[in-house]
C-alpha cells in the first residue's frame, strides 16, 4: 500500500527566523493514488499579530486565531498523522522549514526525518518549462476547477494540489470508474465495422475497350460488397473522425448497408449521346 499526504500551510509571513509562524495546516491523504476522507486540518494560534499583507492572502485574522490551539498542542498529532508517508507539497522549500522549526521547538523530530518529500513546483517546472507554474496556473492548464479559491486556504489548496498532482502524474480512476469497468458487459464481436476506403472513379473516355471496362467493374464490385457504415447518434464528417471513433457500449450499430453502384464506361458513353441528342 502506497500512502501519500498532500500538504499545505498558511503563515504570518515568509521567514520563521524573523518571527513568522504557521497559522493553518491542511492535509489530504492518498492511498494507492486514491483520495480518501482521512484528512488533517487545523488552525493555529501564532501567538503574535497578523500582518495585513498576510491577512489579505488568507483572510485569517487575530480575533479568530487567538481562539485556536497553539502549535505545541497539535504538533504531536500532526507528526503522527504524516509519519512515514510521502509528502506532496507545492514549493516545499517554503513549508518544510516552517514545519521543522515548529517541531524542533517542541523537541520533536523534523518532518523530513520521518517522510520523503515531492515538490510539485519543481516537478511542474521540469514538465512545463518557461511557463507559469503557480497552483492557479496548473489548475487552469490541467482542467482542475479552482473557482472556490477566492483566498488561500491550506485544506482547499491541498485538495486542488492533490488533483493537480494526479493529473500531472497520469490521472486517477475513481472507485466508480473501476466498478463500471468490472461490471460492464464485453462489447459485441464486430460491433464496429470499419468500411474499406472505396475510391469511386468515372471513366469519361469511351476510347477504352469493353474488356478493360468489364475487368474494372468486377474488381470494384468485390470491394463494394464488403462496405458497411457504422451509424451513431452523431454524424461523422471526416475519415479522420471515423478512424478515432471509440468502440464503446453507447454506440448503436446499424444493420443497414449502403451499396454504391458505379456506371461503366459504356453506360457513360450512352448517357452522353442521349444528352447531346436532347440538346440538339
N, C-alpha and C positions, 0 to 999 in steps of 0.2 A: 504493500500500500504506500502510495506517494502522498505526503501531506505538505501542502504549501500554504503560507499565510501572506495575503496581500495586505500591506500595512501603509498607513499614512498618519502623520501627526500635524497638529497646528500648534504654533508657538507665539510667544510675545514679541519675537524678533528673530534676527538672523544669527546671533552669536551668543552661545551659552557662556562663553568666557567673560562676557560683559554683563552677565546677569539675566539673560533671557531664559525663559523656562517653557516647558511643554504645558499646553492647556487642553489638549484633546488627543486621544489615540483611537483610531478606528482600524479594525482588522476583519478581513473576510477569509474564511477557510476554504481551501480547495483540496478535495480528496480525489486522487486519480483524475485531475482536471475537471472535476465536477464541483460547482459551487454548492456549499452546504448552508444550513441555517445556524451553524455554530459560530457566530461572530462575537467579537470582543469590542466593546465601545465604552469609553469613559471620558467625562470632562474632569479637569483637574484644576484645583486652586493653585495658581502660580506663586502665591504669597508675595505678590507685587502688583503694581498698577499696570493696566493695559495701555500701551502707546496707541494713539489714534490711528497711526499708519497700519498697525496690525489689526485693530478693530475693523477698519474699512475692508480688510481682506476676508476675515472670517465672521465678523459680527458678534464675537464673544466678549462681553463687557464685564467690568468689575463687579457690578451688582449680582450678576448671575454666577460668576466663577467663585466668588467668596463663599458660596453655599455648597461648593463641591469638595470632595476629598482632596487632600494633598497627595503628591506622588508617593510618599512613604507609605500611605495606606493602600495603594493599589499596585505597587511595584512588584511584589512577590506574586500576586495573582496574574499580572501581565507576563512575567517571566515563565510561570508555569504553563500559561496558555500557548506561548510560542515555542516552548522548549523542544529542540530537535527538529523543528520544521524548517523548510527552506523559505526564506523571506523574500517577497517580491515587492520592491519599493521603487517609486519614480523619483530619481535624484537621491539615491541612498546616501550620498555624501553629505546631505543635509540632515536627514532624520537620525541616522545611526549615531553620530557624535552626541546629539541631544539625549538619546536613549541611554547610551553608555554612561554619560555624565550623571544622569539621574540615578541609574542603578549603582554606580560606584559610590555615590553619596550615601546609599543605604548599606554599603558593604556587600552588595550582590555581584555576581559575575556579569561581565559585559554580555550583551545580547549576542555579539559575534563569537563568543566562546561556546555558545550552545547551538548556533544556527548559521548556515551559509546564507549569502545574500545575492539576489539577482537585481541588478539596477536596470529598470526598463528604459530609463533615459539613455543610457549608454547603448542598450540594445537597439533603440529606435534610431539613434544617430548612425549606427552601422547599417541599419536596414534602409533608412531614408536620409542619406547624406545631403547636406545643403538645403534641408527643409526645416520648417518649424516643428519641434517635437515636444511642445507642451502637452499636457493631458488633454486640453480642449482641442488642440490641433490633431492629436491622434484619434480622438473620438470622431471628429469630422471625417478624417481620412479613412477610418475603418468602419464607419457606419454605426457607431455607438451613440445612443440617444443621451445627450448631456443637457437636455432642456431644463432639468431641475436644478442645475448648478448655477444659481444666481450668486451665491457666495461659496467660498471654500469651506468644506466640512470634511473631517477625517474619515468618517464612515462612508459618506456618499462618494468621496473621491476614491476610496478603496474599492467600492462596488464598481465604479467606472473603470478603474485600473484593472480589475480582475477581468472584465470583458475585453478591454484593450489587449491585455497580455495573452488571453486565449486566442484572440483573433490574429495577433502577430505571430503566434507560435503554432498555428494550424487549426484554430477554431475549436468548438466544443459541441458535442452532441448531448442534448438533454436526455433525461430519463424517458420522456415521452417519445422522442425521436427513435431511441433504441427499441422501445417496446413496439412501436409501429413497424419497424424493420423486421422484428422477430415474428410478429403475428400476421403480417401482410401475406396474402397468397402469392405464389410464384406467377409471373406473367405467362399468359398462354403462349404455346410454341408458335413461332411465326406471327406473333401479334403485330409486329411491324414489318411491313413488306416494302422493301426499297425497290423502286422501279428502276430498271436499267435505263441509262440515257439513250434515247432513240433520236437519231438525227433525221429529220424529215427534209427530203430534198425533192424538188420537182425538176425533172429534166425537161428543158424547154426546146431542146434541139431534136427535131424529128429526123435528123440525118442518121442516127444510130440504128443499128439493125434490131429487128424484133427479137432475135435470140439473146442479145445482151440485155435488152429490157426485161425479158422474162426471167433471166437469171437474177437480176437485181430485185425484181418484185418478190420472188420466192425467198430470197435472203432476208429481205425486210420483214416479211410476214413471220418468219421464225422468231425474230426479235420482238415483234409486236405482241405475239401470243403470250409472252412472259410478262407483259407490262401490267402492273397493278398500282393503284394510288391509295395511300392511307388517308382517310378523311378524319379530320379533327374538328373541334368546335370553332377553331380559328383557321382561316385560310393561310397557306404558306405562299409567300410571294416569290422567293428565290430558291435556287438549287442549294445555296449555302445554308438556308434555313432548314431544308429537308435533311441535309447531312448532320445538322446539330440537334435534330429532334430527339428527345429522350424517350426511351421505351418505358413509360410509367403507367400505373394502373388506371389513371384517369383519362387516358386516351381511348377513344372509341373507334375501333377499326370498322370499316365498311366492307361489305362483301361485293359492292358494286365495282365492276371492272370496266374501264373505258377502252374501247378498241379504236385505233386510228387506222383508217384505210387511205392509202395513197393511190393517186391516179398514175398509171404508167404512161410512157411517152406516146403511145398510140392514142390513148384517150385524150391526152392534152392536144395532140395534133388535130384530132377530130373536132374537139371543142373550139380550137382556134379557127378552123374552117367555117364552123357554124356561125361564130361571132362575126367573121368577116362578111359572110353572106347576109346576115341581118343588117350590118352597117351599110351595105351597098343597096 
